[in-house]
Structure formats: structure tokens, C-alpha cells
């Protein structure tokens, strides 16, 4: 079972992504371009999804509290600390 701290970290990250999307890309929820086969949008969506799964797996297997808030996203210079961005490395 997930530790309550992990659940809070996941919720915090989810909420930050939602807030960023609402402000920076409100159209994203309706466009659904990631469903179009062989498009850059689909590739970026898949990349982001695998990165999120990697973050969750890291939370589940780590016992070192220093890694509790680690994630694989890379915030841009314009994003506030602990906020997601749309850049993919």
C-alpha cells in the first residue's frame, strides 16, 4: 500500500500540472491531438506518460526520503519552481 506521503506528493504534482494546463494550454483537454497516429503530439504524450509512470515507480520502490520528491520532468526557465512545463528533452 502507498505511504500517505507518496499519495500527497502525487496529488501535489497532479494539481500543479492541472493548474499549468488551465493557464498555459486550456485547449489541450478538448483538442486531443495525442490521439492522432504518428503525430508529434502523440509522441510527446507517450513520452510524458512513461515519465510519469517512471516517477510513480520510483516513489513505490524508494525508501530513501531524499528521493521522495524526485521526478523526471525538467522545468523550463519560465515555469515556477515545482510547476510542470511542456518541454520534452
C-alpha positions as CSV (number, residue, x, y, z in Angstrom):
1,X,0.0,0.0,0.0
2,X,1.2,3.5,-0.7
3,X,2.5,5.6,2.1
4,X,0.3,8.7,2.7
5,X,3.3,10.9,1.9
6,X,3.6,9.4,-1.5
7,X,-0.1,10.0,-2.2
8,X,0.3,13.6,-1.2
9,X,3.3,14.1,-3.5
10,X,1.4,12.5,-6.4
11,X,-1.7,14.7,-5.7
12,X,0.5,17.8,-5.4
13,X,2.2,17.1,-8.7
14,X,-1.2,16.4,-10.4
15,X,-2.6,19.6,-9.1
16,X,0.4,21.6,-10.3
17,X,0.0,20.1,-13.8
18,X,-3.7,20.8,-13.9
19,X,-3.1,24.4,-12.9
20,X,-0.4,24.9,-15.5
21,X,-2.6,23.3,-18.2
22,X,-5.5,25.6,-17.2
23,X,-3.3,28.7,-17.6
24,X,-1.0,27.8,-20.4
25,X,-3.0,25.4,-22.6
26,X,-6.7,25.3,-21.8
27,X,-7.4,23.9,-25.3
28,X,-5.5,20.7,-24.6
29,X,-8.4,19.0,-22.8
30,X,-10.5,19.3,-25.9
31,X,-8.1,19.1,-28.8
32,X,-6.9,15.5,-28.0
33,X,-4.3,15.7,-30.8
34,X,-2.3,13.0,-29.0
35,X,-4.9,10.5,-30.3
36,X,-3.8,11.2,-33.9
37,X,-1.5,8.4,-35.0
38,X,2.1,9.2,-35.9
39,X,2.0,12.9,-34.8
40,X,4.4,14.8,-32.6
41,X,1.6,15.3,-30.1
42,X,1.2,11.5,-29.8
43,X,4.9,11.1,-29.3
44,X,5.1,13.8,-26.6
45,X,2.1,12.4,-24.8
46,X,3.6,8.9,-24.8
47,X,6.9,10.3,-23.6
48,X,5.2,12.3,-20.8
49,X,3.1,9.3,-19.8
50,X,6.1,7.0,-19.5
51,X,8.0,9.6,-17.5
52,X,5.0,9.8,-15.1
53,X,5.0,6.1,-14.7
54,X,8.7,6.1,-14.0
55,X,8.1,8.8,-11.3
56,X,5.4,6.6,-9.7
57,X,7.6,3.5,-9.8
58,X,10.5,5.4,-8.2
59,X,8.1,6.5,-5.4
60,X,7.0,3.0,-4.8
61,X,10.4,1.4,-4.7
62,X,12.4,4.1,-2.9
63,X,12.8,4.1,0.9
64,X,15.2,7.0,0.9
65,X,13.3,10.1,1.9
66,X,15.7,12.2,-0.1
67,X,14.2,10.8,-3.3
68,X,10.6,11.3,-2.2
69,X,10.0,14.4,-4.3
70,X,12.1,13.5,-7.3
71,X,10.5,13.4,-10.8
72,X,11.8,13.1,-14.3
73,X,10.3,16.3,-15.7
74,X,12.5,19.2,-16.4
75,X,11.0,22.6,-15.7
76,X,11.7,25.4,-18.1
77,X,13.2,28.7,-17.2
78,X,9.7,30.2,-17.4
79,X,8.0,27.7,-15.1
80,X,7.8,28.4,-11.4
81,X,9.6,26.0,-9.1
82,X,7.7,22.7,-8.8
83,X,5.4,23.5,-11.7
84,X,5.4,21.4,-14.9
85,X,6.1,22.6,-18.3
86,X,5.5,21.3,-21.8
87,X,9.1,20.9,-22.9
88,X,10.4,17.4,-23.6
89,X,14.1,16.8,-23.5
